Amino acid sequence: MEPSSTDVHESHLTVAEKVGEEQTAMANVEEDEEAQQNEATASESSATSSAGSDAEQDGEEDEGDAADEEGDEEDVEDDEEADNGDESDEEEEEEMQVYPLPPLPPVHAPAKVHGIATAEVYSIIKELRRQMDDPVEREHAKAMLQGDTDVLLAVAQVLQEAHLLRRATVNDHGIVEEQLVPQPAAARPSLPTGYNSWIVETAAHDRR
């Protein structure tokens, strides 16, 4: 008995379905293998990049450490140079000899100012200060100073040396102003015995 055409057709369909399923399974296997290969490649590239970045970071840290070491060495050299400079300054100071200057003579008030005793001149100045506050007595004080030139000069000299003497002047705008009279130039003090100069630091008897 020969198979019918229907059975033959069904058998062909069954074989075709099996072949299709096998091809589909093989395609899935190939896709899985490609996905695994891609994942492996990605993991390798990630590991390589991370290793490279770690290496770069280590290199930068090494460079920073080297720079710090160089900076520390420069600081040490600067400190050594500063210490050497201080030592040289100390040696120069030790080599320099210090000579005492001649002592200044004590300052004594003169016994008289323009022929008037100094103590009396001070009393006149105190009285003039009191009289300046009273308009009536101020006129008497002016008359007294104008009548005795020595008293006027003595008072003026003492006030000028104390940088208290004022004089009336007219400025550029025609206004009367009071200005302090400059202090007179002081005479050079006499040198003590054994010295011949105020500038040379060695005493005369030491150089002989």
C-alpha positions as CSV (number, residue, x, y, z in Angstrom):
1,M,0.0,0.0,0.0
2,E,1.6,3.3,-1.0
3,P,1.5,6.3,1.2
4,S,-0.9,9.0,0.3
5,S,0.2,12.4,-0.9
6,T,-1.1,13.9,2.3
7,D,1.2,11.8,4.4
8,V,4.2,12.6,2.2
9,H,3.4,16.3,2.4
10,E,3.2,16.2,6.3
11,S,6.5,14.3,6.5
12,H,8.2,17.0,4.4
13,L,6.7,19.7,6.7
14,T,8.0,17.8,9.7
15,V,11.5,17.6,8.3
16,A,11.5,21.3,7.3
17,E,10.3,22.3,10.8
18,K,13.1,20.3,12.4
19,V,15.7,21.8,10.1
20,G,14.3,25.3,10.9
21,E,14.5,24.6,14.6
22,E,18.1,23.4,14.3
23,Q,19.1,26.5,12.3
24,T,17.4,28.7,14.9
25,A,19.2,26.9,17.7
26,M,22.5,27.3,15.9
27,A,21.9,31.0,15.4
28,N,21.1,31.5,19.0
29,V,24.3,29.7,20.0
30,E,26.3,31.9,17.7
31,E,24.6,35.0,19.1
32,D,25.4,33.8,22.6
33,E,29.0,33.2,21.7
34,E,29.3,36.7,20.1
35,A,27.8,38.3,23.1
36,Q,30.2,36.5,25.4
37,Q,33.1,37.5,23.2
38,N,31.9,41.1,23.2
39,E,31.6,41.1,27.0
40,A,35.1,39.6,27.3
41,T,36.5,42.3,25.0
42,A,34.7,45.0,26.9
43,S,36.0,43.7,30.2
44,E,39.6,43.5,28.8
45,S,39.4,47.0,27.5
46,S,38.0,48.3,30.8
47,A,40.7,46.5,32.7
48,T,43.4,47.9,30.3
49,S,42.0,51.5,30.6
50,S,41.8,51.2,34.4
51,A,45.3,49.9,34.6
52,G,46.5,52.7,32.3
53,S,44.7,55.3,34.5
54,D,46.2,53.8,37.6
55,A,49.6,53.9,36.0
56,E,49.2,57.5,35.0
57,Q,48.0,58.4,38.5
58,D,51.0,56.6,40.0
59,G,53.3,58.5,37.7
60,E,51.7,61.8,38.7
61,E,52.1,60.9,42.4
62,D,55.8,59.9,41.8
63,E,56.4,63.3,40.0
64,G,54.7,65.1,42.9
65,D,56.8,63.3,45.4
66,A,59.9,64.1,43.4
67,A,58.9,67.8,43.3
68,D,58.4,67.8,47.0
69,E,61.8,66.2,47.6
70,E,63.4,68.9,45.4
71,G,61.6,71.6,47.3
72,D,62.7,70.2,50.6
73,E,66.3,70.1,49.3
74,E,66.1,73.7,48.2
75,D,64.7,74.7,51.6
76,V,67.6,72.9,53.3
77,E,70.1,74.7,51.0
78,D,68.4,78.1,51.7
79,D,68.6,77.4,55.5
80,E,72.2,76.4,55.2
81,E,73.0,79.6,53.2
82,A,71.2,81.7,55.8
83,D,73.1,80.1,58.6
84,N,76.3,80.7,56.8
85,G,75.4,84.3,56.3
86,D,74.5,84.7,60.0
87,E,77.8,83.1,61.0
88,S,79.7,85.5,58.7
89,D,77.9,88.5,60.1
90,E,78.8,87.4,63.6
91,E,82.4,86.9,62.6
92,E,82.4,90.4,61.1
93,E,80.9,91.9,64.3
94,E,83.5,90.1,66.4
95,E,86.3,91.5,64.2
96,M,85.0,95.1,64.4
97,Q,86.4,97.0,67.4
98,V,84.1,99.3,69.3
99,Y,85.8,102.5,70.5
100,P,84.0,104.7,73.0
101,L,83.1,108.2,71.9
102,P,84.3,111.1,74.1
103,P,81.6,111.9,76.6
104,L,79.6,115.1,76.1
105,P,80.1,117.8,78.7
106,P,77.2,118.3,81.1
107,V,74.7,121.0,80.1
108,H,74.8,123.9,82.5
109,A,72.6,127.0,82.3
110,P,74.7,130.1,81.9
111,A,75.1,132.3,85.0
112,K,73.9,135.4,83.2
113,V,71.9,136.2,80.0
114,H,72.7,139.7,78.6
115,G,74.1,140.8,81.9
116,I,71.0,139.6,83.9
117,A,71.1,136.6,86.2
118,T,69.5,133.6,84.7
119,A,67.3,133.0,87.7
120,E,66.0,136.5,87.5
121,V,65.3,136.1,83.8
122,Y,63.2,133.0,84.6
123,S,61.3,135.0,87.2
124,I,60.6,137.7,84.7
125,I,59.3,135.2,82.2
126,K,56.9,133.7,84.8
127,E,55.6,137.2,85.7
128,L,55.2,138.0,82.0
129,R,53.0,134.9,81.6
130,R,50.8,136.0,84.4
131,Q,50.6,139.6,83.1
132,M,49.6,138.5,79.6
133,D,46.3,137.3,80.9
134,D,45.4,140.8,82.2
135,P,45.0,143.5,79.5
136,V,46.0,146.3,81.8
137,E,49.1,144.6,83.1
138,R,50.0,143.5,79.6
139,E,50.5,147.1,78.7
140,H,52.8,147.6,81.7
141,A,54.8,144.6,80.7
142,K,55.2,145.9,77.2
143,A,56.4,149.3,78.5
144,M,58.9,147.6,80.8
145,L,60.4,145.5,78.0
146,Q,60.6,148.4,75.7
147,G,62.3,150.6,78.4
148,D,65.0,148.0,79.3
149,T,66.5,146.5,76.2
150,D,68.7,144.0,78.2
151,V,65.6,142.5,79.8
152,L,63.9,142.2,76.4
153,L,66.9,140.5,74.8
154,A,67.4,138.2,77.7
155,V,63.8,137.1,77.7
156,A,63.8,136.7,74.0
157,Q,67.0,134.6,74.0
158,V,65.6,132.2,76.7
159,L,62.3,131.8,74.9
160,Q,64.1,131.2,71.6
161,E,66.4,128.6,73.0
162,A,63.3,126.9,74.5
163,H,61.6,127.1,71.1
164,L,58.8,129.2,72.6
165,L,59.6,132.6,71.0
166,R,57.0,133.7,68.4
167,R,57.0,136.7,66.1
168,A,54.3,138.3,64.0
169,T,54.7,138.0,60.2
170,V,52.5,139.0,57.3
171,N,51.8,136.1,54.9
172,D,51.2,136.4,51.1
173,H,47.5,137.1,51.6
174,G,48.2,140.1,53.9
175,I,47.1,138.3,57.0
176,V,49.2,138.7,60.2
177,E,50.4,135.4,61.6
178,E,52.5,134.3,64.5
179,Q,55.4,131.9,63.7
180,L,57.9,130.3,66.0
181,V,61.4,131.8,65.7
182,P,63.9,129.1,64.8
183,Q,66.2,128.0,67.5
184,P,69.7,129.5,67.3
185,A,72.6,127.3,66.2
186,A,74.2,125.8,69.3
187,A,77.9,126.3,69.8
188,R,80.0,123.2,69.5
189,P,81.0,121.8,72.9
190,S,84.6,121.8,73.9
191,L,86.4,118.5,73.7
192,P,87.5,116.8,77.0
193,T,91.1,116.4,77.8
194,G,92.8,113.7,75.6
195,Y,90.5,114.0,72.6
196,N,91.1,116.0,69.5
197,S,88.0,115.2,67.4
198,W,84.3,114.4,67.9
199,I,84.4,112.2,64.7
200,V,87.5,110.0,65.2
201,E,86.5,107.2,67.5
202,T,90.0,106.6,69.0
203,A,91.2,108.7,71.8
204,A,94.3,110.8,71.2
205,H,96.3,109.2,74.0
206,D,95.5,105.7,72.7
207,R,97.0,106.5,69.3
208,R,100.3,107.7,70.7
